[in-house]
Amino acid sequence: MLILSRRKNEAIFIGDDIRVSVVELTAKYIRLGFEAKREIPIYREEIYRRKQRAK
């Protein structure tokens, strides 16, 4: 696992097609923004796992 530190308004790129930005930080959570081509699905983990079990 790669672990990176980012501050608000900073971002990382995954390949050339996915940008993940830190949108907001609070004491309890972090809000992330994702930019990717529409063809690339993005799921929260619990939704992804539910989808995998349904197969």
Backbone as CSV, one residue per row, in Angstrom:
resi,resn,N_x,N_y,N_z,CA_x,CA_y,CA_z,C_x,C_y,C_z
1,MET,0.842,-1.175,0.000,0.000,0.000,0.000,0.889,1.240,0.000
2,LEU,0.541,2.167,-0.856,1.232,3.450,-0.912,0.457,4.439,-0.037
3,ILE,1.140,5.118,0.853,0.508,6.106,1.730,1.120,7.467,1.419
4,LEU,0.261,8.426,1.110,0.709,9.766,0.764,0.062,10.789,1.689
5,SER,0.745,11.861,1.934,0.188,12.973,2.699,-0.176,14.080,1.720
6,ARG,-1.351,14.645,1.880,-1.807,15.752,1.056,-2.529,16.739,1.941
7,ARG,-2.482,17.998,1.589,-3.222,19.045,2.290,-4.437,19.431,1.465
8,LYS,-5.305,20.219,2.070,-6.485,20.707,1.359,-6.058,21.377,0.058
9,ASN,-6.808,21.100,-0.992,-6.574,21.627,-2.340,-5.366,21.021,-3.044
10,GLU,-4.725,20.015,-2.460,-3.662,19.298,-3.148,-4.261,18.030,-3.749
11,ALA,-3.549,17.444,-4.706,-4.101,16.297,-5.423,-3.015,15.286,-5.739
12,ILE,-3.453,14.105,-6.144,-2.563,13.091,-6.687,-3.179,12.605,-7.996
13,PHE,-2.369,12.055,-8.859,-2.842,11.467,-10.105,-2.611,9.973,-10.060
14,ILE,-3.588,9.236,-10.554,-3.461,7.792,-10.730,-3.437,7.584,-12.238
15,GLY,-2.280,7.225,-12.740,-2.119,7.158,-14.192,-2.303,8.545,-14.781
16,ASP,-2.750,8.576,-16.027,-2.981,9.858,-16.700,-4.441,10.282,-16.643
17,ASP,-5.317,9.400,-16.148,-6.749,9.625,-16.293,-7.512,9.909,-15.011
18,ILE,-6.898,9.728,-13.848,-7.639,9.899,-12.598,-6.906,10.894,-11.697
19,ARG,-7.642,11.912,-11.263,-7.108,12.915,-10.337,-7.932,12.848,-9.058
20,VAL,-7.259,12.732,-7.920,-7.920,12.684,-6.617,-7.471,13.917,-5.834
21,SER,-8.438,14.749,-5.436,-8.147,16.001,-4.740,-8.694,15.966,-3.322
22,VAL,-7.991,16.592,-2.402,-8.495,16.781,-1.045,-9.342,18.051,-1.082
23,VAL,-10.647,17.899,-0.845,-11.588,19.007,-0.954,-11.814,19.670,0.399
24,GLU,-11.926,18.849,1.453,-12.226,19.397,2.781,-11.669,18.476,3.856
25,LEU,-11.185,19.068,4.929,-10.696,18.325,6.088,-11.432,18.807,7.327
26,THR,-11.900,17.855,8.135,-12.472,18.208,9.434,-11.843,17.272,10.456
27,ALA,-12.225,17.419,11.695,-11.686,16.550,12.740,-12.159,15.108,12.573
28,LYS,-13.314,14.914,11.907,-13.888,13.575,11.805,-13.746,12.920,10.439
29,TYR,-13.553,13.688,9.380,-13.518,13.077,8.066,-12.716,13.896,7.075
30,ILE,-12.522,13.299,5.916,-11.870,13.967,4.796,-12.800,13.831,3.599
31,ARG,-12.947,14.879,2.831,-13.749,14.821,1.602,-12.794,14.831,0.432
32,LEU,-12.981,13.875,-0.464,-12.139,13.741,-1.641,-12.959,14.022,-2.887
33,GLY,-12.320,14.604,-3.878,-12.947,14.806,-5.185,-12.217,13.949,-6.209
34,PHE,-12.957,13.314,-7.087,-12.386,12.436,-8.107,-12.735,12.965,-9.488
35,GLU,-11.737,13.051,-10.344,-11.954,13.416,-11.738,-11.431,12.271,-12.583
36,ALA,-12.315,11.709,-13.404,-11.937,10.594,-14.273,-12.868,10.590,-15.477
37,LYS,-12.474,9.877,-16.500,-13.350,9.720,-17.655,-14.619,9.012,-17.212
38,ARG,-15.722,9.324,-17.864,-17.008,8.721,-17.497,-16.990,7.204,-17.579
39,GLU,-16.147,6.654,-18.411,-16.082,5.202,-18.589,-15.441,4.491,-17.397
40,ILE,-14.770,5.226,-16.536,-14.090,4.636,-15.388,-15.021,4.680,-14.180
41,PRO,-15.489,3.518,-13.716,-16.389,3.528,-12.556,-15.626,3.849,-11.267
42,ILE,-16.264,4.602,-10.389,-15.697,4.930,-9.080,-16.751,4.583,-8.040
43,TYR,-16.400,3.708,-7.099,-17.339,3.250,-6.080,-16.769,3.464,-4.691
44,ARG,-17.656,3.738,-3.725,-17.252,3.646,-2.319,-17.050,2.164,-2.031
45,GLU,-16.190,1.858,-1.078,-15.839,0.456,-0.805,-17.060,-0.405,-0.501
46,GLU,-17.990,0.082,0.332,-19.132,-0.751,0.707,-20.024,-1.059,-0.500
47,ILE,-20.136,-0.131,-1.422,-20.911,-0.373,-2.642,-20.184,-1.365,-3.541
48,TYR,-18.881,-1.199,-3.668,-18.080,-2.105,-4.487,-18.182,-3.539,-3.973
49,ARG,-18.072,-3.722,-2.650,-18.149,-5.065,-2.063,-19.536,-5.681,-2.286
50,ARG,-20.577,-4.892,-2.114,-21.940,-5.377,-2.335,-22.118,-5.817,-3.789
51,LYS,-21.584,-5.026,-4.697,-21.647,-5.334,-6.124,-20.912,-6.643,-6.432
52,GLN,-19.759,-6.840,-5.785,-18.963,-8.058,-6.006,-19.712,-9.291,-5.482
53,ARG,-20.376,-9.172,-4.334,-21.115,-10.296,-3.769,-22.309,-10.662,-4.636
54,ALA,-22.880,-9.685,-5.328,-24.059,-9.923,-6.158,-23.722,-10.683,-7.442
55,LYS,-22.471,-10.746,-7.805,-22.075,-11.448,-9.045,-22.236,-12.932,-8.940
